[in-house]
């Protein structure tokens, strides 16, 4: 809701809010407009369940009809679930890893061919996960992976490990899903270089996902990197950005305020 509000009110965008529940999505828009009258008419509900292929395709078709001859400028993949509140490892992977891929496949034809941008909302758990890997495993995530199939093969191997499902959010399915998302961002930037691709961390934000973990930053403070990746000039394509909007590495976790990553390989 925070990002949708800022995009509509501060950035003057027409926003299509994707939501699995029409009831909850409608209520969210009503809440936004009630608090920010300037958002009236600038946010529209788009029913969308990233875990359901037919739902994703229907949402893309619906948006295409709404846009007419106009191209979509930006796509933000921010649907995500974590392991601390009940979902299984398979459910986490389906939402956080397979979900963005379904959405990109369906919505990519709607994006402006040269000005379009795709922003994937990652997490600091991604670099945390990669830091836990062996030296032989890390290159898949620290340089552009050879293929999407290579990422899937790695994911299947990890998921098959008996102890993996019981791992922490950092070294389990959640961290894996976010690491895969960032690596895939590098790959899609190479495959579709006319589109601007980025993956970023919102930071440790107080949301339902982080409830009970001590997060203190508001959702409004978690949009810095997303909005940079959407609107500002980026020095490279397919990079990962920290919550402060600065380029960050993937072989270790860079904290906000530390020097920006210079791209030196691990």
C-alpha positions in Angstrom: 0.0 0.0 0.0 2.8 2.4 0.8 4.4 2.1 -2.6 1.1 2.4 -4.4 0.3 5.5 -2.5 3.7 7.1 -3.3 3.5 6.2 -6.9 0.0 7.6 -7.3 0.3 10.7 -5.1 4.0 11.7 -5.3 5.0 10.3 -8.7 1.8 10.9 -10.6 1.5 7.4 -11.9 -1.5 5.3 -12.8 -1.1 2.3 -10.6 -2.6 -1.2 -11.1 -2.6 -2.9 -7.7 -2.4 -6.7 -8.1 -4.2 -8.6 -5.3 -5.4 -12.2 -4.9 -8.4 -11.1 -2.9 -10.8 -8.7 -4.6 -12.3 -7.8 -1.2 -8.9 -7.1 0.4 -7.6 -5.3 -2.7 -10.6 -3.1 -2.9 -10.4 -2.3 0.8 -6.7 -1.4 0.4 -7.5 1.1 -2.4 -10.4 2.6 -0.4 -8.0 3.0 2.6 -5.4 4.7 0.4 -7.9 7.1 -1.2 -9.5 7.9 2.2 -6.1 9.0 3.6 -4.9 10.5 0.3 -7.7 12.0 -1.8 -5.2 12.9 -4.5 -4.9 9.2 -5.2 -8.6 9.0 -6.3 -8.8 7.5 -9.8 -5.1 6.8 -9.9 -5.1 3.3 -8.4 -7.1 0.4 -9.9 -7.5 -3.1 -8.7 -6.1 -5.9 -10.9 -7.1 -9.4 -9.6 -3.9 -11.4 -9.7 -2.6 -14.6 -7.9 1.0 -15.1 -8.8 0.8 -18.8 -7.8 -2.0 -19.5 -10.4 -0.9 -19.5 -14.1 -4.5 -18.9 -15.3 -4.9 -16.0 -12.9 -1.7 -14.4 -14.1 -2.6 -14.7 -17.8 -6.1 -13.4 -17.1 -4.6 -10.4 -15.3 -2.3 -9.6 -18.2 -5.2 -9.9 -20.7 -7.3 -7.6 -18.6 -4.5 -5.0 -18.3 -3.8 -5.2 -22.0 -7.5 -4.2 -22.6 -7.2 -1.3 -20.1 -4.0 0.0 -21.6 -5.2 -0.1 -25.2 -2.4 1.3 -27.4 -0.5 2.5 -24.3 2.6 0.6 -23.1 3.1 -0.4 -19.5 6.0 1.5 -18.0 6.9 -0.5 -14.9 6.3 -3.9 -13.4 7.1 -4.4 -9.6 7.1 -8.0 -8.4 6.7 -7.7 -4.7 4.5 -10.7 -3.8 6.3 -12.8 -1.2 5.9 -15.1 1.7 8.3 -16.3 4.4 9.0 -19.4 6.5 8.2 -17.9 9.9 4.5 -17.9 9.6 3.5 -21.3 8.4 4.1 -21.7 4.6 6.0 -24.8 3.5 9.3 -24.6 1.5 7.4 -25.6 -1.6 4.8 -22.8 -1.1 7.6 -20.2 -0.5 9.3 -21.3 -3.8 6.1 -21.2 -5.7 5.3 -17.7 -4.6 8.7 -16.1 -4.4 10.5 -17.8 -7.3 8.0 -19.3 -9.7 5.5 -16.4 -9.2 7.7 -13.6 -10.6 8.6 -15.8 -13.6 4.9 -16.3 -14.4 4.2 -12.6 -14.1 7.2 -11.6 -16.3 6.3 -14.1 -19.0 2.7 -12.8 -19.1 3.4 -9.0 -18.7 6.6 -8.6 -20.6 4.8 -8.0 -24.0 2.9 -5.1 -22.4 6.0 -3.2 -21.4 7.4 -0.3 -23.4 10.1 -1.9 -25.6 12.8 0.6 -24.7 11.7 2.4 -21.6 10.1 -0.4 -19.7 11.4 -1.4 -16.3 11.0 -4.5 -14.2 11.8 -4.4 -10.4 11.9 -7.5 -8.3 11.7 -7.0 -4.6 14.4 -9.2 -3.1 15.8 -9.4 0.4 19.0 -9.2 2.4 18.3 -12.9 3.0 19.4 -13.5 -0.6 23.1 -12.4 0.0 22.9 -14.1 3.4 22.0 -17.4 1.7 24.7 -17.1 -0.9 27.3 -16.3 1.9 26.4 -19.7 3.4 27.2 -21.6 0.1 30.4 -23.4 -0.8 33.0 -21.7 -3.0 31.9 -23.9 -5.9 28.2 -22.9 -5.5 28.6 -19.1 -5.2 29.5 -18.3 -8.8 26.0 -19.2 -9.9 24.7 -16.2 -7.9 27.6 -13.8 -8.1 27.9 -13.7 -11.9 25.3 -14.0 -14.6 24.0 -17.6 -14.5 24.3 -19.7 -17.7 20.6 -20.4 -18.0 17.3 -20.4 -16.1 17.5 -24.2 -16.2 20.8 -24.1 -14.2 19.0 -22.1 -11.5 16.1 -24.5 -11.5 18.5 -27.5 -11.2 20.2 -25.9 -8.3 16.9 -25.2 -6.6 15.7 -28.8 -7.0 18.9 -30.1 -5.5 18.6 -27.9 -2.5 15.0 -28.6 -2.0 15.7 -32.3 -2.1 18.0 -32.1 0.9 16.2 -33.6 4.0 17.3 -30.8 6.4 16.5 -27.9 4.0 12.9 -27.5 4.8 13.7 -26.9 8.4 16.4 -24.3 7.7 16.1 -20.7 8.8 14.7 -18.0 6.6 18.3 -16.9 5.8 19.6 -20.3 4.7 16.4 -22.1 3.8 13.7 -21.7 1.1 13.2 -18.0 1.7 16.8 -17.1 1.2 17.1 -19.5 -1.7 14.1 -17.9 -3.5 15.5 -14.4 -3.1 18.9 -15.5 -4.3 17.4 -17.1 -7.3 15.4 -14.0 -8.1 18.5 -11.8 -8.1 20.5 -14.2 -10.3 17.6 -14.4 -12.7 17.5 -10.6 -12.9 21.0 -10.7 -14.2 20.0 -13.3 -16.8 16.9 -11.5 -18.0 18.8 -8.3 -18.4 21.2 -10.1 -20.7 18.3 -11.7 -22.6 16.2 -8.5 -22.9 18.7 -5.7 -22.8 16.3 -3.0 -24.0 14.3 -3.4 -20.8 15.8 -2.1 -17.5 15.9 -4.9 -14.9 16.7 -4.6 -11.2 16.4 -6.5 -8.0 16.4 -4.7 -4.6 16.0 -5.1 -0.9 13.4 -2.9 0.8 15.2 -3.3 4.2 14.0 -4.7 7.5 10.5 -3.3 7.3 7.8 -3.8 9.9 5.2 -5.8 7.9 3.2 -9.0 8.4 6.2 -11.0 7.0 8.6 -9.7 9.7 6.1 -9.6 12.6 7.9 -10.7 15.8 11.4 -10.2 14.5 11.9 -6.6 15.8 11.6 -4.7 12.5 11.1 -1.0 13.2 11.1 0.8 9.9 7.7 1.7 8.4 6.5 0.5 4.9 7.0 4.0 3.7 10.7 3.8 4.4 11.0 0.5 2.5 10.4 2.0 -1.0 13.7 3.9 -1.5 15.4 1.3 -3.6 12.2 0.3 -5.5 11.5 3.9 -6.6 15.2 4.4 -7.5 15.1 1.3 -9.7 11.8 2.5 -11.3 12.6 6.1 -12.1 16.3 7.0 -11.7 19.1 6.5 -14.2 20.9 3.2 -13.4 24.6 2.6 -14.2 24.0 -1.0 -15.1 21.3 -3.5 -16.0 20.3 -6.4 -13.9 22.0 -5.2 -10.7 21.0 -5.7 -7.1 20.5 -2.7 -4.9 20.4 -2.4 -1.1 17.6 -0.7 0.9 19.5 2.6 0.6 19.3 2.5 -3.2 23.0 1.7 -3.7 24.4 -1.2 -5.7 25.1 -4.1 -3.5 27.0 -7.5 -3.8 25.6 -10.9 -3.5 28.5 -12.8 -2.0 28.1 -11.0 1.3 25.5 -8.7 2.9 26.3 -5.0 2.5 24.6 -2.9 5.2 23.0 0.5 4.5 25.5 3.3 4.8 28.5 1.2 3.8 30.4 2.0 0.5 28.6 1.1 -2.7 29.6 -2.2 -4.3 32.1 -1.6 -7.1 31.3 -4.8 -9.0 34.6 -6.5 -8.1 33.9 -10.3 -8.4 34.3 -12.4 -5.3 
